[in-house]
Amino acid sequence: MAFTAKDVQTLRERTGVGMMDCKKALAETDGDMEKAIDVLREKGLAKAAKKAGRIAAEGVAFATTYEDKKVGVVVEVNSETDFVAKNPQFQEFVAAIADTVAETNPADMDELMTKPCAGMESVAAALQEKILVIGENMTVRRFVRYEGDCVAYVHGGGRIGVLVRFEADGVAADALTACGKDVAMQIAALNPLYLSKESVPAADVEKEKEVQIALIKQDPKNANKPEQIVEKMVEGKLRKFFEENCLLQQAFVKDGDISVGQYIENCAKAAGGSLKLVEYTRFEKGEGLQKREDDFAAEVAGMIG
C-alpha cells in the first residue's frame, strides 16, 4: 500500500512523533495507518523503558470534584521537567487520570493502572503513549478519592492540590464551596499534620510531652520548680502544639482572632445549616522525591551548542 506526504503528516498529528519516524513506520507497514501507530507505540514502549530510570519529580498535583461535588479526587502525576508539566497534553492526561479515579473507584495504584483511560485499554497504556509522544519519563504517583460533600483547590498552577470533605446539611452549594476553598487554602499554606487535637494519636501526644519535659528541665531556671508546675508548663506547650499542627485548632489565616474550627461554625450559621469537616488530603508535587540535580537550561544550551 502506497502512502503520501499527507499520510505522514496525519500520522504525526495523531501520535506527536517526528516526521522521519512516521515515514519509516508507514514504510514498514506498507502505508497502513493503524499498524504504523502500533509500530510507533511499540518503539515508544522501548524508549519509555530507557526513560524509566530518569528522575520524575516535577509535574502537577491536581484536585477536582464531580457529580455536584459528591465525588472528589486529588492526584499527583510527575514529569521530569516543569516545562512538560505545563504542556496541554500532559495536563489533559492528568485530568483523564482524575476522571478514571472518579469513575472506577480503584482500590490502589496497582488497580488504577489496569483501568481504561483516555480511550486506551488501561492507564498504564495511556501513560506509555504519553511518554512516547512527550518524550519524558512520567509517573502516576498517588491518588485519593472521597465521596460526599467535597471541595477541591489547586494552588500555584499545580504545585499543591487539596481535597476536603465535609458532612453538610442545609448548606447551599455556593456556601459550601466558599467555606471549603478557604479551608483548603489554609491547608495548602500551613500543611497541618492532623485534622483536630482529638485525632492526634496518643503515641504522638506522649512523644511531644516527653520532648517538652526534657526541654523544660534543661533550662536552669526550672531546676527547682515542683512537678505540678512543670505539668502546667507542659499543658501550655501541648496547647501550642495543637494550635500549630491541628487544622481545626489553627488560627484562621484570614482572621487570626478565630480558629479554623470557629470559622467553619460561622459559615454553617450564616448558611442556616450544619457543616462538619471530616477529612482532607494535601498533595505537593515532588514531595519526598529525589530532585533533578542537573541544570536543564544548561543541558538545552549544550544541545544547541
C-alpha positions as CSV (number, residue, x, y, z in Angstrom):
1,M,0.0,0.0,0.0
2,A,1.4,3.4,-1.0
3,F,1.4,6.4,1.2
4,T,1.7,10.1,0.7
5,A,3.2,13.1,2.5
6,K,-0.2,13.9,3.7
7,D,-0.4,10.4,5.3
8,V,2.9,11.1,7.1
9,Q,1.5,14.4,8.4
10,T,-1.7,12.7,9.6
11,L,0.3,10.1,11.4
12,R,2.5,12.8,13.0
13,E,-0.7,14.7,14.2
14,R,-2.2,11.5,15.6
15,T,0.9,10.5,17.5
16,G,3.1,13.6,18.0
17,V,6.1,11.6,16.7
18,G,8.7,13.2,14.4
19,M,8.2,13.2,10.6
20,M,11.0,10.8,9.8
21,D,9.9,8.2,12.4
22,C,6.4,8.5,11.0
23,K,7.6,8.0,7.4
24,K,9.7,4.9,8.5
25,A,6.7,3.4,10.3
26,L,4.4,3.8,7.3
27,A,7.1,2.3,5.0
28,E,7.5,-0.6,7.4
29,T,3.7,-1.2,7.4
30,D,3.1,-0.6,3.7
31,G,1.2,2.5,4.4
32,D,-1.3,1.0,6.9
33,M,-2.1,3.9,9.3
34,E,-3.3,1.8,12.2
35,K,-0.4,-0.7,12.0
36,A,2.0,2.3,11.8
37,I,0.6,3.7,15.0
38,D,1.1,0.3,16.7
39,V,4.7,0.2,15.4
40,L,5.4,3.7,16.9
41,R,3.8,2.7,20.2
42,E,5.9,-0.4,20.3
43,K,9.0,1.7,19.7
44,G,7.7,4.1,22.3
45,L,7.5,1.4,24.8
46,A,11.2,0.6,24.3
47,K,12.1,4.3,24.6
48,A,9.9,4.6,27.7
49,A,11.8,1.7,29.3
50,K,15.0,3.6,28.8
51,K,13.5,6.8,30.3
52,A,12.0,4.9,33.3
53,G,15.2,5.3,35.3
54,R,15.2,9.1,35.0
55,I,14.0,11.2,37.8
56,A,10.5,12.5,37.5
57,A,9.9,14.8,40.5
58,E,8.1,17.7,38.7
59,G,4.6,17.5,37.3
60,V,1.3,18.6,39.0
61,A,-0.9,17.9,41.9
62,F,-4.5,18.2,40.6
63,A,-7.8,18.2,42.6
64,T,-11.3,18.3,41.2
65,T,-14.9,17.4,42.1
66,Y,-17.7,15.6,40.2
67,E,-21.4,15.0,40.4
68,D,-22.3,18.2,42.1
69,K,-19.3,17.7,44.4
70,K,-20.5,14.4,45.7
71,V,-17.2,12.8,44.5
72,G,-13.8,14.4,44.8
73,V,-10.4,13.4,43.6
74,V,-6.8,14.6,44.1
75,V,-4.0,13.0,42.1
76,E,-0.2,13.6,41.6
77,V,1.3,12.9,38.2
78,N,5.1,13.5,37.8
79,S,7.3,14.5,34.9
80,E,11.0,15.2,34.6
81,T,10.7,19.0,34.0
82,D,8.3,21.8,34.9
83,F,8.3,22.7,31.2
84,V,6.5,19.4,30.3
85,A,4.1,19.9,33.3
86,K,2.8,23.0,31.6
87,N,2.2,21.1,28.3
88,P,-1.5,21.0,27.5
89,Q,-1.2,17.3,26.5
90,F,0.3,16.5,29.9
91,Q,-2.4,18.5,31.7
92,E,-5.2,16.7,29.7
93,F,-3.7,13.4,30.7
94,V,-3.7,14.3,34.4
95,A,-7.4,15.3,34.1
96,A,-8.1,12.0,32.4
97,I,-6.4,10.1,35.3
98,A,-8.6,12.0,37.8
99,D,-11.7,11.1,35.7
100,T,-10.7,7.5,35.7
101,V,-10.3,7.5,39.5
102,A,-13.7,9.2,39.9
103,E,-15.5,6.8,37.6
104,T,-13.8,3.4,38.5
105,N,-13.0,3.9,42.2
106,P,-9.8,1.8,42.2
107,A,-8.6,0.3,45.5
108,D,-5.0,1.2,45.0
109,M,-2.4,2.3,42.4
110,D,-2.0,-1.2,41.0
111,E,-5.7,-1.4,40.3
112,L,-5.8,2.1,38.8
113,M,-3.1,1.2,36.3
114,T,-5.4,-1.5,34.9
115,K,-8.4,0.8,34.4
116,P,-9.4,2.1,30.9
117,C,-8.3,5.7,30.4
118,A,-8.3,8.4,27.7
119,G,-9.5,5.9,25.0
120,M,-6.8,3.4,25.9
121,E,-7.3,-0.1,27.4
122,S,-5.5,1.0,30.6
123,V,-3.9,3.8,32.5
124,A,-0.6,2.0,32.0
125,A,-1.0,2.0,28.2
126,A,-2.1,5.7,28.2
127,L,0.9,6.6,30.3
128,Q,3.3,4.8,27.9
129,E,1.7,6.5,24.9
130,K,2.2,9.9,26.6
131,I,5.9,9.1,27.3
132,L,6.3,8.3,23.6
133,V,4.6,11.5,22.5
134,I,6.0,13.9,25.0
135,G,9.5,12.3,25.3
136,E,10.0,12.4,29.1
137,N,9.7,9.9,31.8
138,M,6.4,10.3,33.6
139,T,4.8,8.5,36.6
140,V,1.3,8.4,38.1
141,R,2.3,8.6,41.7
142,R,-0.8,8.7,44.0
143,F,-4.4,9.5,44.3
144,V,-7.2,9.9,46.9
145,R,-10.9,9.7,46.2
146,Y,-13.7,10.9,48.5
147,E,-17.4,10.5,48.3
148,G,-19.5,13.2,50.0
149,D,-19.6,17.0,50.1
150,C,-16.2,17.7,48.6
151,V,-14.4,20.9,47.7
152,A,-11.1,20.9,45.6
153,Y,-8.4,23.6,45.4
154,V,-5.3,23.8,43.3
155,H,-2.5,26.2,44.3
156,G,0.3,27.6,42.2
157,G,-0.7,26.1,38.9
158,G,-0.5,22.5,40.3
159,R,2.3,22.8,42.9
160,I,-0.2,21.8,45.6
161,G,-3.6,20.1,45.3
162,V,-6.0,19.9,48.2
163,L,-9.3,18.0,48.6
164,V,-11.6,18.5,51.6
165,R,-14.7,16.5,52.6
166,F,-17.5,17.9,54.8
167,E,-20.7,16.5,56.2
168,A,-23.1,19.2,55.2
169,D,-26.8,19.6,56.0
170,G,-28.9,22.5,54.8
171,V,-25.9,24.4,53.3
172,A,-26.2,25.7,49.7
173,A,-23.5,24.6,47.2
174,D,-22.0,28.0,46.8
175,A,-21.7,28.5,50.6
176,L,-20.1,25.0,50.9
177,T,-17.6,25.9,48.1
178,A,-16.7,29.2,49.6
179,C,-16.0,27.7,53.0
180,G,-14.3,24.7,51.6
181,K,-12.0,26.8,49.4
182,D,-10.9,28.9,52.4
183,V,-10.2,25.8,54.5
184,A,-8.3,24.2,51.6
185,M,-6.2,27.3,51.1
186,Q,-5.3,27.1,54.8
187,I,-4.3,23.5,54.4
188,A,-2.2,24.4,51.3
189,A,-0.4,27.2,53.2
190,L,0.2,25.7,56.6
191,N,0.2,21.9,55.9
192,P,-1.4,20.8,59.2
193,L,-0.3,17.4,60.4
194,Y,-3.7,16.5,61.9
195,L,-7.4,17.3,61.5
196,S,-8.0,18.1,65.2
197,K,-6.4,17.6,68.6
198,E,-8.8,14.7,69.1
199,S,-7.3,12.9,66.1
200,V,-3.7,13.1,67.2
201,P,-2.6,9.6,68.1
202,A,-1.9,9.0,71.8
203,A,1.7,8.0,71.0
204,D,2.3,11.3,69.3
205,V,1.0,13.2,72.3
206,E,3.2,11.3,74.7
207,K,6.2,11.8,72.5
208,E,5.6,15.6,72.4
209,K,5.1,15.5,76.2
210,E,8.5,13.8,76.6
211,V,10.2,16.4,74.4
212,Q,8.7,19.3,76.2
213,I,9.5,17.9,79.7
214,A,13.1,17.4,78.6
215,L,13.3,20.9,77.2
216,I,11.8,22.4,80.4
217,K,14.2,20.5,82.7
218,Q,17.2,21.5,80.6
219,D,16.6,25.2,81.4
220,P,18.4,26.0,84.7
221,K,15.6,28.4,85.6
222,N,13.3,25.5,86.0
223,A,15.6,23.3,88.1
224,N,13.8,23.8,91.4
225,K,10.2,24.0,90.1
226,P,7.8,21.4,91.6
227,E,6.4,18.7,89.3
228,Q,2.9,20.2,89.3
229,I,4.3,23.5,87.9
230,V,6.2,21.6,85.3
231,E,3.0,19.7,84.4
232,K,1.2,23.1,83.9
233,M,4.0,24.3,81.7
234,V,3.7,21.1,79.6
235,E,0.0,21.6,79.2
236,G,0.7,25.0,77.8
237,K,3.2,23.7,75.4
238,L,0.8,21.0,74.2
239,R,-1.9,23.6,73.6
240,K,0.6,25.4,71.4
241,F,1.5,22.2,69.7
242,F,-2.2,21.5,68.9
243,E,-2.7,25.1,67.7
244,E,0.2,24.8,65.3
245,N,-0.4,21.3,64.0
246,C,-4.1,20.6,64.1
247,L,-6.2,22.2,61.4
248,L,-9.3,22.9,63.4
249,Q,-7.3,24.5,66.2
250,Q,-5.1,26.6,64.0
251,A,-5.7,30.3,63.8
252,F,-7.6,31.1,60.6
253,V,-5.3,32.8,58.2
254,K,-7.9,35.3,57.0
255,D,-8.9,36.2,60.6
256,G,-6.3,35.4,63.3
257,D,-8.9,36.1,66.0
258,I,-10.7,32.9,65.3
259,S,-9.7,29.3,64.7
260,V,-10.4,27.3,61.6
261,G,-13.0,25.3,63.5
262,Q,-14.8,28.5,64.6
263,Y,-14.7,29.8,61.0
264,I,-16.5,26.6,59.8
265,E,-19.1,27.0,62.6
266,N,-19.6,30.6,61.5
267,C,-20.1,29.6,57.9
268,A,-22.7,27.0,58.9
269,K,-24.6,29.5,61.0
270,A,-24.5,32.1,58.1
271,A,-25.8,29.4,55.7
272,G,-28.5,28.3,58.1
273,G,-27.3,24.7,58.3
274,S,-24.5,22.5,59.7
275,L,-21.0,21.8,58.5
276,K,-18.5,19.3,59.8
277,L,-15.1,18.9,58.3
278,V,-14.5,15.1,58.1
279,E,-11.2,14.7,56.3
280,Y,-8.7,16.2,53.9
281,T,-5.7,15.4,51.7
282,R,-2.9,17.6,50.6
283,F,-0.5,16.6,47.8
284,E,2.5,18.7,47.0
285,K,4.2,17.8,43.7
286,G,7.5,16.0,44.1
287,E,7.1,15.8,47.9
288,G,9.7,13.4,49.3
289,L,11.1,12.6,45.8
290,Q,14.7,13.0,44.7
291,K,15.0,16.1,42.6
292,R,17.0,16.5,39.4
293,E,20.4,17.9,40.2
294,D,21.3,18.8,36.6
295,D,20.7,22.2,35.1
296,F,18.1,21.6,32.4
297,A,18.6,25.0,30.9
298,A,22.4,24.3,30.6
299,E,21.6,20.9,29.1
300,V,19.4,22.5,26.4
301,A,22.1,25.2,25.7
302,G,24.7,22.5,25.4
303,M,22.5,20.6,22.9
304,I,22.1,23.8,20.8
305,G,25.8,24.4,21.0
